[in-house]
Amino acid sequence: MGCSQTPKTTSGTTEVNALLRTITIDAIKEKDYEQAKRSLDALIINNPKNWDFIQSAIISLPPALAMQSIEKALSIKSVSQSSDKLFALSKVFISYKKTKQALSLINQSIKLDKSNLEARYWRARLQTVLKNYDKAEIDFKYITKKAPDNENYSTQYASFLQETKRFDEAQKVLAKQKPTPDSLFKRIVFALQNKNTSLAKEIYQQLKSFKTNGEEAINHQMFLTAEAAYWLENYPESEKYYKKVSGGEHYLDAQDMLTLILFDGKRYDEAIEILHQLENAEEKYAIKAYRLESQIYKEQDDIDEAIAVLTRALQIIPNNPILLYDRAMLFESQSKIELLKKDLKQIIKDDPKNYEAYNALGYSLADHDLELDNAYEYIQTAIKMSPENPAIIDSLGWVQYKLGHYQEAEKNFQKALDLDINDPELYIHYYKTLIKLGKKEKAKELINKAKELFPNNNELTKIAD
């Protein structure tokens, strides 16, 4: 009699857990987080096996409620005495970047089960983040010894060794992995990070000659080989191997990279042929393709056609902020300020926190000596959102210059220069301001420095020493 009742109890528990999961999911979708927390707490008390779901559900709650759920869970003995469940909850803390709390739970998890390799793996990563390198290495050595075939463990250990500048040791760890296109590619990346180009080239030859079977595996290898060649600046071979990617998950990425190689080689017609295919692909590829095609026409001084490409793109992907911004800058180059304003204001309407659009609008108006008071307000709005942005600080200085506030402009140009010395336009703005202030020697010193930094800049060469 008792035996016949056991399956009913198990089945009943399973049904209740399934119902609680459904209620939790629906509540999260409706943003009824209080209800989601109640059903989730009930699920935790019911002691289900699916802790991956509980972990992801807690993360979906607002932080305050999530912390309450964790506290509730930890008060239950079946949770506080379970290595796996403590580890799962520690990942929630990791998601909220609460590393110390996460580390505390992982320590408890490992204390309950010293063979929990995943917990030790995450503890090693946390100790690395906290720069407790000695403790991290103890765990890395333990897990790679216990699971020598786990590539994830050995790769992370190698990354740890790279971070602690033990580059040769990192290569030795990776070299112990079974040779595959992926493991060889990782070794190339690590060698290049260490600026060991000769080793990277040596491993690249192994990657090229590696024997792979099956269409999917071959496409994957060809893509990795092309990527490695690109990073080694061997562009002819990179192009060759990208072209060998005939399908699979990397096909569109390979086509995307091909267009960049062709663009850099000024082989514009070939690039456009591929770009037209990518413009019919999913949005992330289409946007990049439209932008590059527009850039090609811009390089050829055909601004009207460059604008036409982006206009066509915006008919297919309406109000995309990236495309609108690009088109606005092209309008600016033609002094079509009303069209520029329309595009940038559309971006701001859709995203009031887009400080780049505010900055571009304010700077463009100031640069064309239009609506200077409005330009100042737009730039002030941008700088409130991104106060240490050198480009926006430069814009503020420029509108102050246009308004005749030269001393304020000088301060902002110096501040921008302290943050970023890689913008020739900034030097020109600063130079003009110093001339207005009668500081000719300082202006001469500044412009000579700029000419050394940017010897090929046409605008700088026009300025007499």
Secondary structure as the mmCIF struct_conf table of DSSP 4:
data_model
#
loop_
_struct_conf.conf_type_id
_struct_conf.id
_struct_conf.beg_label_comp_id
_struct_conf.beg_label_asym_id
_struct_conf.beg_label_seq_id
_struct_conf.end_label_comp_id
_struct_conf.end_label_asym_id
_struct_conf.end_label_seq_id
HELX_RH_AL_P HELX_RH_AL_P1 GLY A 2 LYS A 29
TURN_TY1_P TURN_TY1_P1 GLU A 30 LYS A 31
HELX_RH_AL_P HELX_RH_AL_P2 TYR A 33 ILE A 45
TURN_TY1_P TURN_TY1_P2 ASN A 46 ASN A 46
BEND BEND1 LYS A 49 LYS A 49
HELX_RH_AL_P HELX_RH_AL_P3 TRP A 51 SER A 60
BEND BEND2 LEU A 61 LEU A 61
HELX_RH_AL_P HELX_RH_AL_P4 PRO A 63 LEU A 74
TURN_TY1_P TURN_TY1_P3 SER A 75 SER A 75
BEND BEND3 ILE A 76 ILE A 76
HELX_RH_AL_P HELX_RH_AL_P5 LYS A 77 SER A 80
TURN_TY1_P TURN_TY1_P4 GLN A 81 GLN A 81
HELX_RH_AL_P HELX_RH_AL_P6 SER A 83 SER A 95
TURN_TY1_P TURN_TY1_P5 TYR A 96 LYS A 97
HELX_RH_AL_P HELX_RH_AL_P7 THR A 99 LEU A 112
TURN_TY1_P TURN_TY1_P6 LYS A 114 SER A 115
HELX_RH_AL_P HELX_RH_AL_P8 LEU A 117 VAL A 129
TURN_TY1_P TURN_TY1_P7 LEU A 130 LYS A 131
HELX_RH_AL_P HELX_RH_AL_P9 TYR A 133 LYS A 146
TURN_TY1_P TURN_TY1_P8 PRO A 148 ASP A 149
HELX_RH_AL_P HELX_RH_AL_P10 GLU A 151 GLU A 163
TURN_TY1_P TURN_TY1_P9 THR A 164 LYS A 165
HELX_RH_AL_P HELX_RH_AL_P11 PHE A 167 ALA A 175
TURN_TY1_P TURN_TY1_P10 LYS A 176 LYS A 176
BEND BEND4 GLN A 177 GLN A 177
HELX_LH_PP_P HELX_LH_PP_P1 LYS A 178 PRO A 179
HELX_RH_AL_P HELX_RH_AL_P12 PRO A 181 GLN A 193
TURN_TY1_P TURN_TY1_P11 ASN A 194 LYS A 195
HELX_RH_AL_P HELX_RH_AL_P13 THR A 197 SER A 209
BEND BEND5 GLY A 214 GLY A 214
HELX_RH_AL_P HELX_RH_AL_P14 GLU A 215 TRP A 231
TURN_TY1_P TURN_TY1_P12 LEU A 232 GLU A 233
HELX_RH_AL_P HELX_RH_AL_P15 TYR A 235 LYS A 243
TURN_TY1_P TURN_TY1_P13 LYS A 244 LYS A 244
BEND BEND6 GLY A 247 GLY A 248
TURN_TY1_P TURN_TY1_P14 GLU A 249 HIS A 250
HELX_RH_AL_P HELX_RH_AL_P16 TYR A 251 ASP A 264
TURN_TY1_P TURN_TY1_P15 GLY A 265 LYS A 266
HELX_RH_AL_P HELX_RH_AL_P17 TYR A 268 LEU A 278
TURN_TY1_P TURN_TY1_P16 GLU A 279 ASN A 280
BEND BEND7 ALA A 281 ALA A 281
HELX_RH_AL_P HELX_RH_AL_P18 GLU A 283 GLU A 299
TURN_TY1_P TURN_TY1_P17 GLN A 300 ASP A 301
HELX_RH_AL_P HELX_RH_AL_P19 ILE A 303 ILE A 316
BEND BEND8 ILE A 317 ILE A 317
TURN_TY1_P TURN_TY1_P18 PRO A 318 ASN A 319
HELX_RH_AL_P HELX_RH_AL_P20 PRO A 321 SER A 333
TURN_TY1_P TURN_TY1_P19 GLN A 334 SER A 335
HELX_RH_AL_P HELX_RH_AL_P21 ILE A 337 ASP A 350
TURN_TY1_P TURN_TY1_P20 PRO A 352 LYS A 353
HELX_RH_AL_P HELX_RH_AL_P22 TYR A 355 ASP A 367
TURN_TY1_P TURN_TY1_P21 HIS A 368 ASP A 369
HELX_RH_AL_P HELX_RH_AL_P23 LEU A 372 MET A 385
BEND BEND9 SER A 386 SER A 386
TURN_TY1_P TURN_TY1_P22 PRO A 387 GLU A 388
HELX_RH_AL_P HELX_RH_AL_P24 PRO A 390 LYS A 402
TURN_TY1_P TURN_TY1_P23 LEU A 403 GLY A 404
HELX_RH_AL_P HELX_RH_AL_P25 TYR A 406 LEU A 419
HELX_RH_AL_P HELX_RH_AL_P26 PRO A 424 LYS A 436
TURN_TY1_P TURN_TY1_P24 LEU A 437 GLY A 438
HELX_RH_AL_P HELX_RH_AL_P27 LYS A 440 LEU A 453
TURN_TY1_P TURN_TY1_P25 PRO A 455 ASN A 456
HELX_RH_AL_P HELX_RH_AL_P28 ASN A 458 THR A 461
TURN_TY1_P TURN_TY1_P26 LYS A 462 LYS A 462
BEND BEND10 ILE A 463 ILE A 463
#
